[in-house]
Amino acid sequence: MALVVGAHSGIITAAGSFEENLCDGRTLPTVLDQAGANTGRRPEVALVDRGFRGPRQAGKTAIVMPQAEPWPADKAGRQRRRRQNARRVSIEPRIGHLKSDFRLGRNFLHGVPGDAINVLLACAASNLRKWLRLLTAFLRALPHLLVFPRSPAALRFAC
């Protein structure tokens, strides 16, 4: 299974289920193409873990892997590296939640098409849960937003 998660939204934009047990280097271009088709824009940067084996470029997408090199000397470089590492680390718990919360740990559908359907439904349910949480937060804040339109809460939901 391979996932592409949006950098800022946390929404799963592409998911792939593969018949064989392929390495990440072979599955990544497929899900990056799928993410580009789903969103209309192919990701420019893909953050991968240290176990990634494959090319450092997939089409126009740069593949960034954490290196054992020393941290940058400037503060902005260190913050950028820290954000990248935190973003990369956040994928594994996401896969764990898909397995535990959305029954992806065991496939109840038959065959390879069943595997793909199971992954697709689990990712759709995860995205739906995320959107419903955002909608609930907005609806809870709506009365306050109507009474106090210039409050910090109102500015958070402003487009």
Contacts in CASP RR format, 6 or more apart in sequence:
PFRMAT RR
TARGET T0000
AUTHOR 0000-0000-0000
METHOD contacts of the structure
MODEL  1
MALVVGAHSGIITAAGSFEENLCDGRTLPTVLDQAGANTGRRPEVALVDR
GFRGPRQAGKTAIVMPQAEPWPADKAGRQRRRRQNARRVSIEPRIGHLKS
DFRLGRNFLHGVPGDAINVLLACAASNLRKWLRLLTAFLRALPHLLVFPR
SPAALRFAC
1 15 0 8 1.000
1 16 0 8 1.000
1 17 0 8 1.000
1 18 0 8 1.000
1 95 0 8 1.000
1 104 0 8 1.000
1 119 0 8 1.000
2 14 0 8 1.000
2 15 0 8 1.000
2 16 0 8 1.000
2 18 0 8 1.000
2 24 0 8 1.000
2 27 0 8 1.000
2 28 0 8 1.000
2 30 0 8 1.000
2 31 0 8 1.000
3 12 0 8 1.000
3 14 0 8 1.000
3 15 0 8 1.000
3 16 0 8 1.000
3 31 0 8 1.000
3 91 0 8 1.000
3 94 0 8 1.000
3 95 0 8 1.000
3 123 0 8 1.000
4 12 0 8 1.000
4 13 0 8 1.000
4 14 0 8 1.000
4 15 0 8 1.000
4 31 0 8 1.000
4 32 0 8 1.000
4 34 0 8 1.000
4 35 0 8 1.000
4 43 0 8 1.000
4 46 0 8 1.000
5 11 0 8 1.000
5 12 0 8 1.000
5 13 0 8 1.000
5 90 0 8 1.000
5 91 0 8 1.000
5 94 0 8 1.000
6 12 0 8 1.000
6 13 0 8 1.000
6 43 0 8 1.000
7 87 0 8 1.000
10 130 0 8 1.000
11 127 0 8 1.000
11 130 0 8 1.000
11 131 0 8 1.000
12 94 0 8 1.000
12 123 0 8 1.000
12 126 0 8 1.000
12 127 0 8 1.000
13 35 0 8 1.000
13 36 0 8 1.000
13 38 0 8 1.000
13 39 0 8 1.000
14 31 0 8 1.000
14 32 0 8 1.000
14 34 0 8 1.000
14 35 0 8 1.000
14 36 0 8 1.000
14 38 0 8 1.000
15 31 0 8 1.000
15 34 0 8 1.000
15 119 0 8 1.000
15 120 0 8 1.000
15 123 0 8 1.000
16 27 0 8 1.000
16 30 0 8 1.000
16 31 0 8 1.000
16 34 0 8 1.000
16 116 0 8 1.000
16 119 0 8 1.000
17 112 0 8 1.000
17 115 0 8 1.000
17 116 0 8 1.000
17 118 0 8 1.000
17 119 0 8 1.000
17 120 0 8 1.000
18 27 0 8 1.000
19 112 0 8 1.000
19 115 0 8 1.000
23 53 0 8 1.000
23 54 0 8 1.000
24 48 0 8 1.000
24 51 0 8 1.000
24 52 0 8 1.000
24 53 0 8 1.000
24 54 0 8 1.000
25 52 0 8 1.000
25 53 0 8 1.000
25 54 0 8 1.000
25 55 0 8 1.000
28 46 0 8 1.000
28 48 0 8 1.000
28 52 0 8 1.000
28 58 0 8 1.000
28 63 0 8 1.000
29 58 0 8 1.000
29 59 0 8 1.000
32 42 0 8 1.000
32 43 0 8 1.000
32 46 0 8 1.000
32 58 0 8 1.000
32 59 0 8 1.000
32 61 0 8 1.000
33 42 0 8 1.000
35 42 0 8 1.000
35 43 0 8 1.000
36 42 0 8 1.000
36 43 0 8 1.000
42 60 0 8 1.000
42 61 0 8 1.000
43 61 0 8 1.000
44 60 0 8 1.000
44 61 0 8 1.000
44 62 0 8 1.000
45 61 0 8 1.000
45 62 0 8 1.000
45 63 0 8 1.000
45 64 0 8 1.000
46 58 0 8 1.000
46 61 0 8 1.000
46 62 0 8 1.000
46 63 0 8 1.000
46 64 0 8 1.000
47 64 0 8 1.000
47 84 0 8 1.000
47 87 0 8 1.000
47 88 0 8 1.000
48 63 0 8 1.000
48 64 0 8 1.000
48 65 0 8 1.000
48 88 0 8 1.000
49 65 0 8 1.000
49 66 0 8 1.000
49 88 0 8 1.000
49 91 0 8 1.000
49 92 0 8 1.000
50 65 0 8 1.000
50 66 0 8 1.000
51 65 0 8 1.000
52 63 0 8 1.000
52 65 0 8 1.000
54 63 0 8 1.000
55 63 0 8 1.000
56 62 0 8 1.000
56 63 0 8 1.000
56 65 0 8 1.000
57 63 0 8 1.000
64 84 0 8 1.000
66 84 0 8 1.000
66 85 0 8 1.000
66 88 0 8 1.000
71 77 0 8 1.000
71 78 0 8 1.000
71 81 0 8 1.000
72 78 0 8 1.000
72 80 0 8 1.000
72 81 0 8 1.000
94 126 0 8 1.000
97 126 0 8 1.000
98 104 0 8 1.000
98 122 0 8 1.000
98 123 0 8 1.000
98 126 0 8 1.000
99 105 0 8 1.000
101 126 0 8 1.000
102 121 0 8 1.000
102 122 0 8 1.000
102 125 0 8 1.000
102 126 0 8 1.000
103 118 0 8 1.000
103 122 0 8 1.000
104 118 0 8 1.000
104 119 0 8 1.000
104 122 0 8 1.000
107 114 0 8 1.000
107 115 0 8 1.000
107 118 0 8 1.000
108 118 0 8 1.000
109 115 0 8 1.000
109 117 0 8 1.000
109 118 0 8 1.000
138 157 0 8 1.000
141 153 0 8 1.000
141 154 0 8 1.000
141 157 0 8 1.000
144 151 0 8 1.000
144 153 0 8 1.000
144 154 0 8 1.000
145 151 0 8 1.000
145 153 0 8 1.000
145 154 0 8 1.000
145 157 0 8 1.000
148 154 0 8 1.000
END
